[in-house]
C-alpha cells in the first residue's frame, strides 16, 4: 500500500540519496539545495518513507531551471513537476501514479488549472511519455537543451 506523506526532515537524507542515484535523469543536489527545493515547493511528498517522492513548484517559485522558465513565460499560474523518482526496489507498485493523483487533487483544491512537466524526447523516454499520456498530459511544446538533449513540454488540464 502507498502511504503518501509530506516530506519532512527525518526522510531528507534517504530522499537526497535517492535523488542523487538518479541525477542523470534529474540533477545532482547537495543537502542545502535539496532543502531549499523542498522548502519552496508547492508540493513535496514521499511514499512509504523514501520509496518514491515528487517535488512540484508553482509559478511563484524562485527557480532558474530552463524548463521551469519555459512554462513561466507562457502561463500565469501552473504547478510544475520538477522531479519524481521511485527507488528501483519499489518500481511497478503504482507509487508514481499515486503521487501524481495526490498532486492533482492538491493543485485543483488550490485553484490551479494545469500541471506541467517535461519529458526527454532525445534521448527518448517512451515509458515516461506513455505514463504521462495515460494520465492526460498533452504535448504543448519542445526545446533542444543541448546537442544530445531535447525535451517535450507537457500539460495536464485539471478539472474543477
Long-range contacts (C-beta under 8 A, 24 or more apart in sequence): 2-47, 2-48, 2-93, 2-94, 2-95, 2-98, 3-47, 3-48, 4-45, 4-46, 4-47, 4-98, 4-99, 4-102, 5-45, 5-46, 5-47, 6-44, 6-45, 7-38, 7-44, 7-45, 7-46, 7-53, 7-55, 11-46, 11-49, 11-50, 12-38, 14-49, 14-50, 15-46, 15-50, 15-53, 17-50, 18-50, 18-53, 18-85, 18-87, 19-53, 19-83, 19-85, 22-85, 25-85, 25-120, 26-82, 26-83, 26-85, 27-83, 37-82, 41-82, 42-79, 42-106, 42-107, 42-110, 43-79, 43-103, 43-106, 43-107, 45-99, 45-102, 45-103, 47-90, 47-95, 47-98, 47-99, 48-90, 48-95, 50-87, 51-86, 51-87, 51-89, 51-90, 51-93, 51-95, 52-84, 52-85, 52-86, 52-87, 52-90, 52-95, 52-96, 52-99, 53-83, 53-84, 53-85, 53-99, 54-81, 54-83, 54-84, 54-96, 54-99, 54-100, 54-103, 55-81, 55-82, 55-83, 55-84, 56-80, 56-81, 56-82, 56-103, 56-107, 56-115, 57-82, 58-112, 66-143, 66-145, 67-118, 67-143, 67-151, 67-153, 70-118, 70-141, 70-143, 70-153, 71-116, 71-153, 74-141, 75-114, 75-116, 77-111, 77-112, 77-113, 77-114, 78-112, 78-114, 78-115, 78-116, 79-103, 79-107, 79-112, 79-114, 79-115, 79-116, 80-115, 80-116, 80-117, 81-115, 81-116, 81-117, 96-131, 97-131, 97-135, 100-135, 104-156, 104-158, 107-158, 108-158, 108-159, 108-160, 112-158, 113-157, 113-158, 113-160, 114-155, 114-156, 114-157, 114-158, 115-155, 115-156, 115-158, 116-140, 116-153, 116-154, 116-155, 116-156, 117-153, 117-154, 118-151, 118-152, 118-153, 118-154, 119-151, 119-152, 119-154, 120-149, 120-150, 120-151, 120-152, 121-150, 121-151, 121-152, 122-148, 122-149, 122-150, 123-148, 123-149, 132-156
